[in-house]
């Protein structure tokens, strides 16, 4: 006590740390005290480290929060504890470099389990596709080309190219594709115009959908699916704080979708148009588009699709025949009737692999759009449910990868790719079992196909890269 005041004694930092180490209870009480915790000086960031917080907001990317909020808007998820995106918008922060990932980082250096599961799931679907293409196409290949292995060899070639594309995109940072959104979309629109030019576009079965020659053909509408997912994800990621302003979010996306859909419908290809719409709607939903505007857009789009379906005679016949296929089973309902007969013939356990009767010329497109009917006939109900379960698992793993993406662009892009693959599978299976009109889209990874398989596997590579870089809680929180 000197002059009525307490004397201040300076303690060396090392001595203070050693004292705290000798007295853990004292250290715990200091950490529990709010004032001590808030006045503790912050540790300076290492030079060159990138912040994962938005300037002035303190918000960290929360992909699961985005997906949960989207589901909560329609009553499918909890709302407690979720931040309001308008109060704390999620930034488009990148991952920390691998050398800078430390104990306090929000990203840990490990390969997530979702990545491995998703990769294994795609491998199983591709193997099932190879086996079923060989079985479903053997009779037709022998009749046309003199070899039962013709379509299988081509499918194996496309699987090799698709696996290469998936390996490349899996190793590329998915954020690189953001700069390609505009150029890729313009390229797709140009190719969709060129495919309609007589003498340039390859016309098969009354539809002009391919560019190329011989066995080397590319379908521009398949590439347009990826382009639309990239464009929507990039636009809505950049304008995340203006989601209530529909003039800068919803309107430009609908204009681009309308242009691409009209070009695809000119081929004509209504199934691909529905897949494009499912991609756009899913991204708009997860991004936080107001529900009244989204519901109104869906209603308007459904009315427009119905009007387009009723204007052309062949589309009108398809729309009406699926309601009563047996009333015209020798004409407009023939393919659907043969598909249902094949599924019913399989029963629970199936007639056996390779023993299908529908593939002997009774079921058109047995190895392409209607391969699921051959799966049901040869492998029975068990085989059909296995394929359905695999696509359900793809939906779960895709949503998980999107929800754990480190930035908003990854969340939206992962959502679009998942909606593309799962939505196309739902449309194809719904067509085969007779609950949807015949639209002519292949079953992803299972149906015989060239550019559709390669582009789909390339898109899965992007989804795998998102899953590989998923954000996890810091080690201090574990």
C-alpha positions in Angstrom: 0.0 0.0 0.0 1.7 3.2 -1.2 -0.1 6.5 -0.9 -3.5 4.9 -0.5 -3.1 3.0 -3.8 -2.5 -0.6 -4.6 1.0 -1.2 -6.0 1.0 -2.8 -9.4 3.4 -5.7 -9.9 4.5 -6.7 -13.4 4.5 -10.4 -14.0 6.4 -11.9 -16.9 4.2 -13.7 -19.5 6.0 -16.9 -19.1 5.5 -16.8 -15.3 1.8 -16.1 -15.8 1.4 -19.1 -18.1 3.3 -21.4 -15.8 1.1 -20.2 -12.9 -2.1 -21.0 -14.9 -0.6 -24.4 -15.8 -0.1 -25.1 -12.1 -3.6 -24.0 -11.2 -6.1 -25.4 -13.8 -9.0 -24.3 -11.7 -7.9 -20.7 -11.8 -7.4 -20.8 -15.5 -10.9 -22.4 -16.0 -12.5 -19.6 -13.9 -10.8 -17.0 -16.0 -12.0 -18.6 -19.2 -15.6 -18.9 -17.9 -15.7 -15.3 -16.9 -17.4 -13.3 -19.7 -15.4 -10.1 -19.1 -12.1 -11.9 -19.2 -13.2 -13.8 -22.3 -14.3 -10.7 -24.2 -11.3 -8.6 -23.3 -8.8 -11.2 -24.2 -6.7 -9.9 -27.2 -7.3 -11.6 -30.5 -4.5 -13.6 -32.0 -3.2 -11.9 -35.2 -3.8 -13.8 -38.4 -0.8 -15.2 -40.2 0.5 -13.2 -43.2 -1.4 -14.1 -46.4 -4.2 -16.0 -44.7 -7.6 -15.5 -46.2 -10.5 -14.7 -43.9 -13.6 -16.9 -44.0 -15.8 -14.2 -42.5 -17.8 -11.5 -44.3 -16.4 -8.0 -43.7 -18.2 -6.4 -40.8 -20.7 -9.3 -40.4 -18.8 -12.1 -38.7 -20.9 -14.6 -40.7 -19.4 -17.9 -41.7 -20.6 -19.9 -44.7 -23.4 -22.2 -43.6 -24.5 -24.4 -46.5 -26.6 -26.6 -44.2 -28.3 -23.5 -43.0 -29.2 -22.5 -46.6 -30.7 -25.9 -47.3 -32.5 -26.1 -44.0 -34.0 -22.6 -44.5 -35.2 -23.6 -47.9 -36.8 -26.8 -46.6 -38.3 -24.9 -43.6 -40.1 -22.5 -45.9 -42.3 -25.3 -47.0 -42.5 -27.0 -43.6 -40.0 -29.7 -44.2 -37.3 -28.7 -41.8 -36.7 -27.0 -38.4 -36.3 -23.2 -38.2 -34.9 -22.9 -34.7 -31.3 -21.6 -34.5 -31.0 -20.6 -38.1 -29.6 -17.2 -39.0 -31.5 -14.8 -41.2 -29.6 -14.6 -44.4 -30.6 -10.9 -44.8 -28.9 -10.1 -41.5 -25.8 -12.1 -42.0 -25.3 -12.9 -45.6 -22.9 -15.8 -46.3 -19.8 -14.7 -48.2 -18.2 -16.4 -51.1 -15.1 -17.2 -49.3 -12.6 -19.8 -50.6 -11.0 -22.7 -48.8 -7.9 -22.0 -46.8 -4.8 -23.3 -48.5 -3.7 -26.8 -47.3 -0.6 -25.4 -45.7 -2.6 -22.9 -43.7 -5.1 -25.4 -42.3 -4.5 -25.5 -38.6 -6.2 -26.4 -35.4 -8.5 -23.3 -35.5 -9.4 -23.6 -39.1 -12.9 -24.3 -40.2 -11.6 -26.7 -42.8 -9.7 -29.8 -41.8 -7.3 -31.7 -43.9 -9.0 -35.0 -44.5 -11.1 -36.7 -47.2 -14.8 -36.7 -46.1 -16.8 -39.8 -45.9 -19.4 -38.4 -48.2 -16.9 -38.2 -51.0 -16.0 -41.8 -50.8 -19.7 -42.9 -50.6 -20.6 -40.8 -53.5 -17.8 -42.1 -55.6 -18.6 -45.7 -54.7 -22.3 -45.1 -55.5 -21.6 -43.8 -59.0 -19.3 -46.8 -59.6 -22.0 -49.2 -58.7 -24.6 -47.5 -61.0 -22.1 -47.5 -63.9 -21.4 -51.2 -63.4 -25.1 -52.0 -63.3 -25.5 -50.0 -66.5 -22.8 -51.9 -68.3 -24.3 -55.2 -67.3 -27.9 -54.2 -68.3 -26.8 -52.6 -71.6 -25.2 -55.9 -72.6 -28.2 -57.9 -71.6 -30.8 -55.5 -73.1 -29.0 -54.8 -76.4 -27.6 -58.3 -77.3 -30.5 -59.3 -79.5 -30.7 -56.0 -81.3 -27.0 -55.8 -81.8 -26.8 -59.3 -83.2 -29.6 -58.5 -85.6 -28.2 -55.2 -86.9 -24.4 -55.6 -86.6 -23.8 -59.4 -86.3 -22.3 -59.2 -82.8 -24.1 -59.2 -79.5 -21.2 -57.2 -78.0 -21.6 -54.1 -80.3 -23.5 -51.8 -78.0 -21.6 -53.1 -74.9 -18.3 -52.2 -76.5 -19.5 -48.7 -77.3 -20.9 -48.2 -73.8 -17.6 -49.4 -72.4 -15.8 -46.8 -74.5 -18.2 -44.0 -73.3 -17.7 -45.2 -69.7 -13.9 -44.9 -70.2 -14.3 -41.3 -71.5 -16.7 -40.4 -68.8 -14.4 -41.8 -66.1 -11.6 -39.7 -67.5 -13.8 -36.6 -67.5 -14.9 -37.4 -63.9 -11.3 -37.8 -62.8 -10.3 -34.4 -64.3 -13.3 -32.4 -62.9 -12.9 -34.1 -59.6 -9.4 -32.7 -59.2 -10.3 -29.3 -60.5 -11.4 -26.7 -58.0 -15.2 -26.3 -58.6 -14.8 -22.5 -58.3 -12.9 -22.5 -61.6 -16.2 -23.4 -63.4 -17.7 -20.1 -62.2 -15.8 -18.1 -64.8 -16.9 -20.5 -67.5 -20.7 -20.0 -66.8 -21.2 -17.3 -69.4 -19.0 -18.6 -72.2 -20.4 -22.2 -71.8 -24.0 -20.9 -71.9 -23.3 -18.9 -75.1 -21.6 -21.9 -76.7 -24.5 -24.2 -75.8 -27.0 -21.7 -77.4 -24.9 -21.5 -80.5 -24.8 -25.3 -80.7 -28.5 -25.6 -80.1 -29.0 -23.3 -83.1 -26.6 -25.2 -85.3 -28.2 -28.6 -84.6 -31.4 -27.3 -86.2 -29.7 -26.4 -89.5 -30.6 -29.1 -92.1 -27.6 -31.0 -93.2 -25.6 -30.2 -90.1 -27.7 -31.6 -87.3 -27.9 -35.4 -87.2 -31.6 -36.4 -87.4 -32.6 -39.7 -85.8 -36.2 -40.9 -85.2 -37.7 -37.6 -86.3 -35.6 -35.5 -83.9 -32.5 -33.4 -84.7 -30.5 -33.5 -81.5 -26.9 -34.4 -82.3 -23.8 -32.9 -83.9 -21.0 -35.1 -85.3 -20.6 -38.1 -87.5 -20.8 -41.8 -87.2 -20.5 -43.0 -83.6 -18.9 -39.8 -82.5 -21.8 -37.5 -81.7 -22.5 -34.9 -79.1 -25.9 -33.8 -77.8 -25.8 -30.0 -77.1 -28.9 -30.2 -74.9 -26.9 -32.4 -72.4 -24.2 -29.8 -72.2 -26.9 -27.1 -71.7 -27.9 -28.8 -68.4 -24.5 -28.1 -66.9 -24.4 -24.6 -68.4 -27.8 -23.7 -66.8 -26.7 -25.0 -63.4 -23.5 -23.0 -63.6 -25.2 -19.8 -64.8 -28.0 -19.9 -62.1 -25.5 -20.7 -59.3 -23.1 -17.9 -60.3 -25.9 -15.3 -60.7 -27.6 -16.1 -57.5 -24.3 -16.3 -55.6 -23.3 -12.8 -56.7 -26.7 -11.3 -55.9 -27.3 -13.1 -52.6 -28.2 -9.9 -50.8 -30.9 -8.9 -53.5 -33.0 -12.1 -53.5 -36.1 -10.0 -52.8 -35.5 -8.0 -56.0 -37.0 -10.3 -58.6 -35.9 -8.1 -61.4 -32.2 -8.9 -60.9 -32.6 -12.5 -59.8 -35.7 -14.3 -61.1 -36.3 -12.4 -64.3 -32.9 -12.9 -66.0 -32.9 -16.6 -65.1 -36.4 -17.1 -66.6 -35.4 -15.3 -69.7 -32.4 -17.5 -70.2 -34.4 -20.6 -69.4 -37.1 -19.6 -71.9 -34.5 -19.1 -74.7 -32.8 -22.4 -74.0 -36.1 -24.3 -73.6 -37.4 -23.0 -76.9 -34.3 -24.1 -78.7 -34.5 -27.6 -77.1 -38.2 -27.9 -77.9 -37.5 -27.2 -81.6 -35.5 -30.4 -81.8 -38.0 -31.5 -80.3 -37.1 -32.8 -76.8 -39.6 -32.2 -74.1 -37.9 -34.5 -71.6 -34.7 -32.4 -71.6 -36.8 -29.2 -71.2 -38.4 -30.7 -68.0 -34.9 -31.6 -66.6 -33.7 -28.0 -67.3 -36.7 -26.6 -65.5 -36.1 -28.9 -62.5 -32.5 -27.6 -62.3 -33.5 -24.0 -62.3 -36.4 -24.4 -59.9 -34.2 -26.3 -57.3 -31.5 -23.6 -57.4 -34.0 -20.8 -57.1 -35.7 -22.6 -54.2 -32.5 -23.2 -52.2 -31.2 -19.7 -53.0 -34.1 -18.1 -51.1 -36.4 -16.9 -53.9 -39.8 -15.8 -52.4 -42.2 -18.6 -52.4 -45.2 -16.7 -54.0 -43.0 -15.8 -56.9 -41.6 -19.3 -57.2 -45.1 -20.9 -57.0 -46.4 -18.5 -59.6 -43.6 -19.3 -61.9 -44.2 -23.0 -61.5 -47.9 -22.6 -62.3 -47.1 -20.5 -65.4 -44.5 -23.0 -66.5 -46.8 -26.0 -66.1 -49.5 -24.2 -68.1 -47.0 -23.4 -70.8 -45.7 -27.0 -70.9 -49.3 -28.3 -71.2 -50.0 -25.9 -74.0 -46.9 -26.9 -75.9 -47.7 -30.6 -75.4 -51.2 -30.2 -76.8 -50.1 -28.2 -79.9 -48.2 -31.0 -81.6 -50.1 -34.1 -82.6 -47.4 -36.6 -81.5 -46.9 -34.9 -78.1 -50.7 -34.8 -77.6 -50.9 -38.5 -78.3 -48.1 -39.2 -75.8 -49.8 -37.0 -73.1 -53.2 -38.7 -73.5 -52.0 -42.3 -74.2 -50.3 -42.7 -70.8 -53.6 -42.2 -69.1 -55.2 -45.1 -71.0 -52.4 -47.0 -72.8 -54.5 -50.2 -73.2 -57.2 -48.4 -75.2 -54.6 -48.0 -78.1 -52.1 -50.7 -77.2 -51.2 -51.3 -80.9 -50.3 -47.7 -81.7 -49.7 -44.8 -79.3 -49.8 -46.9 -76.1 -47.7 -49.8 -77.5 -44.4 -48.9 -75.9 -45.9 -48.2 -72.5 -47.9 -51.4 -72.6 -44.8 -53.5 -73.5 -42.9 -51.8 -70.7 -45.6 -52.6 -68.1 -45.8 -56.2 -69.4 -42.1 -56.6 -69.0 -42.2 -55.2 -65.4 -45.1 -57.5 -64.5 -43.3 -60.6 -66.0 -40.4 -60.1 -63.7 -42.4 -60.6 -60.5 -40.5 -60.4 -57.2 -37.2 -62.2 -58.1 -37.2 -61.7 -61.9 -36.9 -64.1 -64.8 -33.1 -64.1 -64.6 -30.2 -62.0 -66.0 -30.2 -62.2 -69.8 -33.6 -64.1 -70.0 -35.8 -61.1 -70.9 -38.4 -61.6 -73.6 -39.2 -58.0 -74.1 -35.8 -57.3 -75.6 -36.6 -59.7 -78.5 -38.1 -56.8 -80.5 -41.2 -56.3 -78.4 -40.0 -53.3 -76.4 -38.6 -50.4 -78.5 -35.5 -48.6 -77.0 -35.0 -51.5 -74.6 -31.3 -50.5 -74.0 -31.8 -46.7 -73.9 -34.9 -44.9 -72.5 -36.7 -48.1 -71.3 -33.8 -50.0 -69.8 -35.5 -49.9 -66.4 -38.2 -52.2 -67.8 -35.5 -54.8 -68.6 -34.1 -54.3 -65.1 -37.5 -55.1 -63.6 -38.1 -58.1 -65.9 -34.8 -59.8 -65.4 -34.0 -58.8 -61.8 -37.6 -58.4 -60.5 -38.9 -56.2 -57.8 -35.7 -56.6 -55.8 -33.5 -55.3 -58.7 -35.8 -52.4 -59.4 -35.9 -51.3 -55.8 -32.1 -51.5 -55.7 -31.8 -49.1 -58.6 -34.4 -46.8 -57.0 -32.5 -47.0 -53.6 -29.2 -46.1 -55.3 -30.8 -42.9 -56.8 -32.3 -42.1 -53.5 -28.9 -42.4 -51.9 -27.5 -40.2 -54.7 -30.1 -37.5 -53.7 -29.1 -37.7 -50.0 -25.4 -37.6 -50.7 -25.8 -34.8 -53.2 -27.8 -32.7 -50.8 -25.3 -33.4 -48.1 -22.4 -32.3 -50.3 -24.2 -29.2 -51.3 -25.2 -28.3 -47.7 -21.6 -28.6 -46.5 -20.1 -26.6 -49.4 -17.7 -23.9 -48.3 -19.4 -21.1 -50.2 -22.8 -20.1 -51.6 -21.8 -20.9 -55.2 -20.9 -24.5 -54.1 -24.2 -24.9 -52.3 -26.2 -23.8 -55.4 -24.1 -25.7 -57.9 -24.2 -28.9 -55.9 -28.0 -28.5 -55.6 -28.4 -28.0 -59.4 -26.3 -31.1 -60.3 -28.1 -33.3 -57.8 -31.5 -32.1 -59.0 -30.4 -32.7 -62.6 -29.4 -36.4 -62.1 -32.1 -37.3 -59.6 -34.8 -35.4 -61.4 -33.9 -37.1 -64.7 -34.0 -40.5 -63.0 -37.4 -39.7 -61.6 -38.7 -38.7 -65.0 -37.3 -41.8 -66.7 -38.6 -44.3 -64.1 -42.0 -42.5 -63.9 -42.3 -42.9 -67.7 -41.4 -46.6 -67.6 -43.9 -47.5 -64.9 -46.6 -45.4 -66.5 -47.2 -42.5 -64.1 -45.6 -39.9 -66.4 -46.0 -39.3 -70.2 -43.3 -40.8 -72.4 -40.7 -38.1 -72.7 -37.5 -39.8 -74.0 -34.8 -39.1 -71.4 -32.2 -41.8 -70.5 -31.7 -43.2 -67.0 -28.4 -41.6 -65.8 -25.4 -44.0 -65.7 -27.6 -47.0 -66.6 -29.0 -46.3 -70.1 -26.9 -46.7 -73.2 -25.7 -43.3 -74.2 -22.7 -41.3 -75.4 -22.5 -37.6 -74.6 -25.2 -37.9 -72.0 -23.1 -40.4 -70.0 -19.8 -38.5 -70.4 -21.3 -35.1 -69.5 -23.2 -36.6 -66.5 -20.0 -38.2 -65.2 -18.2 -35.0 -65.7 -20.9 -33.2 -63.7 -20.6 -35.8 -61.0 -16.8 -35.0 -60.8 -17.7 -31.4 -60.0 -20.1 -32.6 -57.3 -17.3 -34.9 -56.0 -15.0 -31.9 -55.8 -17.6 -30.0 -53.8 -17.9 -33.0 -51.4 -14.1 -33.3 -51.2 -13.9 -29.7 -50.0 -16.8 -29.8 -47.6 -16.6 -27.6 -44.6 -16.4 -29.2 -41.2 -16.5 -27.7 -37.7 -13.2 -26.6 -36.3 -11.2 -29.0 -34.1 -11.8 -26.8 -31.1 -15.6 -27.3 -31.5 -15.3 -31.1 -31.8 
